Amino acid sequence: MEIRLQSIYFDADVKLVEFIEKKLNKLETFYDQIISADVMLKLENNGQVKDKIFEVKLNVPGNTILSKETCKTFEEAVDLGTEALRRQIVKFKEKTKEH
């Protein structure tokens, strides 16, 4: 799977990039036909609270699976986002088996 990572308003450190790649690569255990993942990391500044936004667009044959999470830390957002993607992948896989 090809992973394209884009960070907006900051530079992502190596640890964060490796963490994201590790989490996304685990998704291939549920569905091995994932073509690519477009990841967008953003800092949202609402008044005094700085939220971290993790957005992923997974490209699979014939479809696109999306997930967007906003949390206080990128690690938490990545955990929630990849879990949401895992659930969607399992549903998608079940639907494709039926056809």
N, C-alpha and C positions, 0 to 999 in steps of 0.2 A: 504494500500500500504506500502510495506517495502522500507525504504530509507536507502541506504548505502552511507555514505559520506567519502570521502578520500581527505585529504589536503596534497599537496606535497610542500616541502620546507618551511612550516610554520605550526603553530597550529591554527586552526579556533576557534574564540571565540564563546561563547554561543549565543550571539545576532545574529551572522551571521548564525549559524546552525539553530536557530529557524526561522529566516527570510526565509531561503531556504526551510525548512520543510513546513512552512505556504504557500509559493508560490506553491510548488509541490502538496500539498494536495488540493489546489484549482482546480488543473487539473482534479481531480476525479469528479467534477461537470459536466465536459464535456464528460467524458468516465469513467464509474465506474468499468471497468474490468482491470485496470492497475495493473499488478502483483507486479512490483518493479521498483525502480529507482536507478541507480548507478550514483552517483555524484562525479566528480573529480574537485577539485579546485587547480589551479597551479599559481605560480608566474613566469612570464617570464621576464627575465632581458636582454633586448636588449640595450646595451650601457648604456645610462643614463635614459632611459624610462623603468619603471617597469609596465608591463601590467598584469592584472588579467585575468585568463582564467577560464571559467565556462563551464564544459562539462557534459552533461547528457545523459544517455542511459535508455530510458523507455522500459520496457519489457511488452508487451501486448500479449494476446493470438494470436499466429501465426505470430508475427512480432516484430521488434525492431524499436523504434523511437529515432533518435539521434538529438542532438543540441549542438553546440559549439559556444561560444561567447567570445570575447576578448574586454575588456574595461579598463578604468582607475580605476574603483572601482568594487568590487564584487557585490554590490547591483545593479548597472547598468547592469552588465553582467547577473545577475540572472533574472532581469526584462525582458531583451531582449530575453534571452534563454527560459524562461517559456512562453513568448508570441509566440515564434517560435514553441514551443512544442504544444501549444494550437491550433495553426493553423493546424499543422500536424495531431493532434488527430481528429479535426473536419473532415479533409479530409479522414482520415483512417476510421472513423465511417461511413461516407457517402458511401465509397466504400464497406464496409462490409454489409451495409443495402441493396445495390444493388444486392448482391449475395444471 
